Amino acid sequence: AMGPLQRVPGLLAAALRRQRPPRAPISSMPPEEPLSGEQAIALSVMFASFLIPSAWVLANLEHYKSRPE
């Protein structure tokens, strides 16, 4: 009869064996639906909502540093 501790080396070896993740299907075809005007506007608004406040803070960084608390 095999004791539970005799199986441990086999389990460790199985766990340490390199396992490959499944490959993602890669397609080099053009998109099925081209980007619509509505999507382009939505993407532009999303980018602007992140970039404009960041640019404002970076442009005024010296002002924020010298501000009295």
C-alpha positions in Angstrom: 0.0 0.0 0.0 1.3 3.4 -0.9 1.3 6.0 1.9 0.3 9.5 1.2 3.9 10.8 1.7 5.2 8.5 -1.1 3.1 10.3 -3.7 4.5 13.8 -2.8 7.6 13.7 -5.0 5.5 12.7 -8.1 3.0 15.5 -7.4 5.8 18.0 -7.0 7.4 16.9 -10.2 4.1 17.2 -12.0 3.5 20.7 -10.6 7.0 21.9 -11.5 6.8 20.6 -15.1 6.6 23.4 -17.5 3.1 23.8 -18.8 2.4 25.8 -21.9 -0.6 28.1 -22.1 -2.8 27.7 -25.1 -1.9 29.8 -28.1 -4.1 32.6 -29.0 -5.5 32.7 -32.6 -3.7 35.4 -34.5 -5.4 37.0 -37.4 -3.9 39.4 -39.9 -7.0 40.2 -41.7 -8.6 43.7 -41.7 -11.5 44.2 -39.3 -14.9 42.9 -40.3 -16.5 46.3 -39.5 -14.6 49.5 -40.1 -14.4 52.1 -37.4 -17.6 54.3 -37.4 -17.7 58.0 -36.9 -19.5 57.5 -33.6 -16.7 55.2 -32.4 -14.0 57.6 -33.5 -15.7 60.4 -31.5 -16.1 58.2 -28.5 -12.4 57.2 -28.6 -11.3 60.8 -29.0 -13.4 61.9 -25.9 -12.0 59.0 -23.9 -8.4 59.9 -24.7 -9.0 63.6 -24.1 -10.6 62.9 -20.7 -7.4 61.3 -19.6 -4.8 63.4 -21.4 -6.1 67.0 -20.9 -6.1 66.9 -17.0 -2.7 65.2 -17.0 -1.3 67.8 -19.4 -2.8 70.6 -17.2 -1.1 69.3 -14.1 2.2 68.8 -15.8 2.1 72.2 -17.4 1.4 73.8 -14.0 3.6 71.6 -11.9 5.9 74.5 -10.8 2.8 76.5 -9.7 1.7 73.6 -7.6 5.1 73.1 -6.0 5.4 76.8 -4.9 1.9 77.0 -3.6 1.8 77.7 0.2 0.0 75.1 2.2 
